[in-house]
Amino acid sequence: MIDKFAYTISTKQVRIPNSGIINLSNGKYRYLTERECFRLMGFDDEDFNKLKAIYPGRKGKLSSILYKQAGNSIVVNVLEAILKNIYHINKVRVVYNIDKSNFRW
Protein backbone atom coordinates (compact mmCIF):
# COMPACT_ATOMS: atom_id res chain seq x y z
CA MET A 1 0.00 0.00 0.00
CA ILE A 2 1.18 3.53 -0.71
CA ASP A 3 1.76 5.26 2.60
CA LYS A 4 4.81 7.52 2.46
CA PHE A 5 6.42 6.55 -0.85
CA ALA A 6 5.75 4.65 -4.07
CA TYR A 7 7.81 1.82 -5.51
CA THR A 8 9.37 2.09 -8.96
CA ILE A 9 6.95 1.99 -11.86
CA SER A 10 7.99 -0.90 -14.05
CA THR A 11 7.04 -2.28 -17.44
CA LYS A 12 5.22 -5.15 -15.70
CA GLN A 13 2.65 -2.85 -14.09
CA VAL A 14 -0.37 -4.65 -15.51
CA ARG A 15 0.80 -8.16 -14.58
CA ILE A 16 2.52 -7.24 -11.33
CA PRO A 17 1.31 -3.83 -10.14
CA ASN A 18 4.30 -2.83 -8.06
CA SER A 19 4.16 0.94 -8.40
CA GLY A 20 1.72 1.13 -5.58
CA ILE A 21 -1.56 0.11 -4.16
CA ILE A 22 -3.65 2.95 -2.80
CA ASN A 23 -5.57 2.15 0.37
CA LEU A 24 -9.15 3.41 0.12
CA SER A 25 -9.90 2.19 3.67
CA ASN A 26 -12.45 -0.39 4.82
CA GLY A 27 -10.31 -3.12 3.23
CA LYS A 28 -10.66 -1.62 -0.27
CA TYR A 29 -7.79 -0.60 -2.48
CA ARG A 30 -6.93 0.31 -6.05
CA TYR A 31 -3.89 0.40 -8.28
CA LEU A 32 -2.43 3.52 -9.85
CA THR A 33 -4.00 4.40 -13.19
CA GLU A 34 -1.95 4.88 -16.34
CA ARG A 35 -2.45 8.65 -16.03
CA GLU A 36 -1.21 8.66 -12.43
CA CYS A 37 1.90 6.73 -13.46
CA PHE A 38 2.67 9.34 -16.13
CA ARG A 39 2.11 12.14 -13.61
CA LEU A 40 4.60 10.50 -11.22
CA MET A 41 7.11 10.44 -14.08
CA GLY A 42 6.70 14.21 -14.54
CA PHE A 43 4.48 14.26 -17.63
CA ASP A 44 1.45 16.51 -17.79
CA ASP A 45 -2.07 15.45 -18.73
CA GLU A 46 -1.75 16.96 -22.21
CA ASP A 47 1.16 14.61 -23.00
CA PHE A 48 -0.79 11.67 -21.60
CA ASN A 49 -3.88 12.56 -23.63
CA LYS A 50 -1.80 12.57 -26.83
CA LEU A 51 -0.52 9.07 -26.05
CA LYS A 52 -3.99 7.89 -25.07
CA ALA A 53 -5.25 9.06 -28.49
CA ILE A 54 -2.52 7.01 -30.22
CA TYR A 55 -3.05 3.94 -27.98
CA PRO A 56 -6.73 4.14 -26.99
CA GLY A 57 -7.00 0.55 -25.76
CA ARG A 58 -10.33 -1.11 -25.08
CA LYS A 59 -13.06 0.68 -23.19
CA GLY A 60 -12.95 -0.11 -19.47
CA LYS A 61 -9.62 -1.98 -19.75
CA LEU A 62 -6.14 -0.98 -18.65
CA SER A 63 -3.56 -0.28 -21.35
CA SER A 64 -0.42 -2.34 -20.91
CA ILE A 65 1.24 -0.21 -23.61
CA LEU A 66 0.79 2.97 -21.57
CA TYR A 67 2.04 1.31 -18.38
CA LYS A 68 5.08 0.06 -20.30
CA GLN A 69 5.79 3.52 -21.70
CA ALA A 70 5.56 5.07 -18.24
CA GLY A 71 7.79 2.31 -16.84
CA ASN A 72 10.40 2.82 -19.56
CA SER A 73 10.50 6.56 -18.97
CA ILE A 74 12.72 8.73 -16.82
CA VAL A 75 11.32 11.37 -14.49
CA VAL A 76 11.22 14.55 -16.58
CA ASN A 77 12.21 16.86 -13.70
CA VAL A 78 15.17 14.66 -12.79
CA LEU A 79 16.40 14.57 -16.39
CA GLU A 80 16.11 18.38 -16.62
CA ALA A 81 18.11 18.78 -13.40
CA ILE A 82 20.83 16.39 -14.62
CA LEU A 83 21.13 18.22 -17.96
CA LYS A 84 21.27 21.63 -16.25
CA ASN A 85 24.10 20.40 -14.00
CA ILE A 86 26.02 18.97 -16.95
CA TYR A 87 25.57 22.26 -18.81
CA HIS A 88 26.74 24.24 -15.77
CA ILE A 89 29.82 22.04 -15.26
CA ASN A 90 30.78 22.34 -18.93
CA LYS A 91 30.23 26.11 -18.81
CA VAL A 92 32.51 26.38 -15.76
CA ARG A 93 35.18 24.33 -17.53
CA VAL A 94 35.07 26.60 -20.57
CA VAL A 95 35.07 29.85 -18.56
CA TYR A 96 37.95 28.77 -16.33
CA ASN A 97 39.64 26.56 -18.95
CA ILE A 98 39.82 23.63 -16.54
CA ASP A 99 41.86 20.64 -17.65
CA LYS A 100 39.61 17.56 -17.45
CA SER A 101 42.44 15.35 -16.20
CA ASN A 102 42.90 17.54 -13.10
CA PHE A 103 39.22 18.33 -12.54
CA ARG A 104 37.94 17.16 -9.15
CA TRP A 105 34.22 16.82 -8.45
Sequence and secondary structure as in RCSB ss.txt:
>XXXX:A:sequence
MIDKFAYTISTKQVRIPNSGIINLSNGKYRYLTERECFRLMGFDDEDFNKLKAIYPGRKGKLSSILYKQAGNSIV
VNVLEAILKNIYHINKVRVVYNIDKSNFRW
>XXXX:A:secstr
  SS      TTTTTS  S EEEEETTEEEE  HHHHHHHTT  HHHHHHHHHHS   TTS  HHHHHHHHT   
HHHHHHHHHHHHHHHHHHHHHT  GGG   
